[in-house]
Amino acid sequence: MSFRIAGLEPSPFLPLFALSDADLNARGVQRARVDETPGAPCRISLDDAEIGEEVLLLSYEHQPAATAYRQQGPIFVRQVTKRFEAINAIPPALARRMLSLRCFDAAGSMIEADLVDGAAAAELVTRFLANESVAYIHAHYVRRGCFAARIERAL
């Protein structure tokens, strides 16, 4: 079963980088400079920001389903215009971390989940997607529980 992982579309985030810190703070967004890597996994590029690079930390609704599983949480974004997108490939930020893979049905209810080392995630993703009830998978970073990426069947 082939799968597709794509970073978030950059266009909604790019205008935020031009705002002042006061304007960002009014929106609940924090600007930061990266001081260690890995440490700030970007949800657009799906790789870690480099030391000295500017990132924004903001709350993002990654599970908007009208179910008990509706969720939002903190994410980092870099000022990049191209998002990661690949078939049957685990992106760098995910591959270097432990992941929680959470499977959702078409109604947005969680139906299965497990933990996996990111470098070995492709096998579990493939197994999960073989279940026809799984509409999509959310990957979360285990340590802090933050949303990492959405995984879908490749068409």
HELIX and SHEET records of a PDB file:
HELIX    1   1 LEU A   14  ALA A   18  5                                   5    
HELIX    2   2 ASP A   21  ALA A   26  1                                   6    
HELIX    3   3 PRO A   92  ALA A   95  1                                   4    
HELIX    4   4 GLY A  118  ALA A  120  5                                   3    
HELIX    5   5 ALA A  121  LEU A  129  1                                   9    
SHEET    1   A 6 GLU A  85  ILE A  87  0                                        
SHEET    2   A 6 PHE A   3  ALA A   6 -1                                        
SHEET    3   A 6 PHE A 147  ARG A 153 -1                                        
SHEET    4   A 6 TYR A 136  TYR A 141 -1                                        
SHEET    5   A 6 MET A  98  PHE A 104 -1                                        
SHEET    6   A 6 MET A 110  ASP A 117 -1                                        
SHEET    1   B 3 GLN A  30  ARG A  33  0                                        
SHEET    2   B 3 GLU A  54  GLN A  63 -1                                        
SHEET    3   B 3 GLN A  71  ARG A  78 -1                                        
END                                                                             
